[in-house]
């Protein structure tokens, strides 16, 4: 994965809009490393293989970035994104890593289930 290039991500979001896609959205503040420091509050969420279709997708910020997806009844967004998979042309694979390189947030969209 490479550091996000906003223009490349925006082009991909534009290409994927108005399609039925599978969404993977994950957020964690340390669930993967809970065994190292049990004094921390651990919170996470996971949404996987939920079908979505958005009419507008946008990336904003100066890094870390936020991606918002306009749904018929509201918005989905992920904030704290730092990296993307540049070789993907038919799906969006975005992640946000902390200073230690650990996953904090991921947003993925694909026409096929994950």
C-alpha positions as CSV (number, residue, x, y, z in Angstrom):
1,X,0.0,0.0,0.0
2,X,1.1,3.5,-0.7
3,X,0.4,6.9,1.0
4,X,-2.9,8.2,-0.3
5,X,-2.9,10.3,-3.5
6,X,-6.2,12.1,-3.2
7,X,-6.7,12.6,-7.0
8,X,-6.2,8.9,-7.6
9,X,-8.6,7.9,-4.9
10,X,-11.2,10.4,-6.0
11,X,-11.1,9.0,-9.6
12,X,-11.7,5.6,-8.2
13,X,-14.6,6.7,-6.1
14,X,-16.1,8.4,-9.1
15,X,-15.7,5.2,-11.2
16,X,-17.4,3.1,-8.5
17,X,-20.4,5.3,-7.8
18,X,-24.0,4.2,-8.7
19,X,-23.0,0.6,-8.6
20,X,-24.1,-2.2,-6.2
21,X,-20.9,-2.8,-4.2
22,X,-19.9,-4.7,-1.1
23,X,-18.7,-2.6,1.8
24,X,-16.1,-3.5,4.4
25,X,-15.7,-0.8,7.1
26,X,-13.6,-1.5,10.2
27,X,-12.4,0.7,13.0
28,X,-10.3,-0.3,16.0
29,X,-8.3,1.6,18.6
30,X,-6.3,-1.4,19.6
31,X,-8.4,-4.6,19.6
32,X,-5.6,-6.4,17.8
33,X,-3.1,-5.4,20.5
34,X,-5.3,-5.7,23.6
35,X,-3.1,-8.4,25.1
36,X,-0.2,-5.9,25.4
37,X,-1.9,-3.2,27.5
38,X,-5.1,-4.2,29.2
39,X,-5.5,-0.8,30.9
40,X,-6.6,0.8,27.6
41,X,-10.3,0.9,26.6
42,X,-10.6,-1.1,23.5
43,X,-13.3,-0.2,20.9
44,X,-13.9,-1.5,17.5
45,X,-16.5,-2.0,14.8
46,X,-16.8,-4.2,11.8
47,X,-19.2,-4.1,8.9
48,X,-18.4,-6.7,6.2
49,X,-20.1,-7.5,2.9
50,X,-23.0,-5.2,3.2
51,X,-24.4,-4.1,-0.1
52,X,-24.3,-0.4,-0.8
53,X,-24.7,2.0,-3.7
54,X,-23.6,5.7,-3.4
55,X,-24.5,8.6,-5.6
56,X,-21.5,10.7,-4.6
57,X,-18.1,9.8,-3.0
58,X,-15.5,12.2,-2.0
59,X,-12.1,12.3,-0.3
60,X,-11.2,15.3,1.8
61,X,-8.4,16.5,4.2
62,X,-4.7,16.9,3.9
63,X,-3.7,13.6,5.5
64,X,-5.0,11.7,7.3
65,X,-8.0,11.7,4.9
66,X,-11.7,11.2,5.2
67,X,-13.8,9.5,2.6
68,X,-17.6,10.1,2.5
69,X,-20.2,8.1,0.6
70,X,-23.6,9.7,-0.1
71,X,-26.3,7.1,0.3
72,X,-30.0,7.4,-0.5
73,X,-30.8,7.9,3.2
74,X,-27.6,9.4,4.6
75,X,-23.8,9.1,4.6
76,X,-21.1,6.6,5.4
77,X,-17.7,7.9,6.1
78,X,-14.3,6.8,7.3
79,X,-11.8,9.2,8.8
80,X,-8.1,8.7,9.5
81,X,-7.2,7.1,6.1
82,X,-3.5,7.2,5.2
83,X,-2.9,4.5,2.6
84,X,-4.5,2.9,-0.5
85,X,-3.8,0.0,-2.7
86,X,-2.7,1.6,-6.0
87,X,-2.9,-1.6,-8.1
88,X,-6.7,-1.8,-7.6
89,X,-8.8,-0.5,-10.5
90,X,-12.1,-2.3,-9.9
91,X,-12.3,-1.9,-6.1
92,X,-11.2,0.6,-3.5
93,X,-8.9,-0.6,-0.7
94,X,-8.1,2.1,1.8
95,X,-6.5,1.9,5.3
96,X,-5.4,4.2,8.1
97,X,-2.4,3.2,10.1
98,X,-1.1,4.7,13.4
99,X,2.5,5.9,14.0
100,X,3.5,2.3,14.7
101,X,2.0,1.0,11.4
102,X,-0.9,-0.7,13.1
103,X,-4.3,-0.7,11.4
104,X,-6.8,1.8,12.9
105,X,-9.4,2.1,10.1
106,X,-10.2,0.4,6.8
107,X,-12.7,1.2,4.1
108,X,-13.1,-1.2,1.2
109,X,-15.6,-1.3,-1.7
110,X,-15.8,-4.1,-4.2
111,X,-18.3,-5.5,-6.8
112,X,-17.5,-9.0,-5.3
113,X,-17.8,-10.0,-1.6
114,X,-14.7,-9.8,0.5
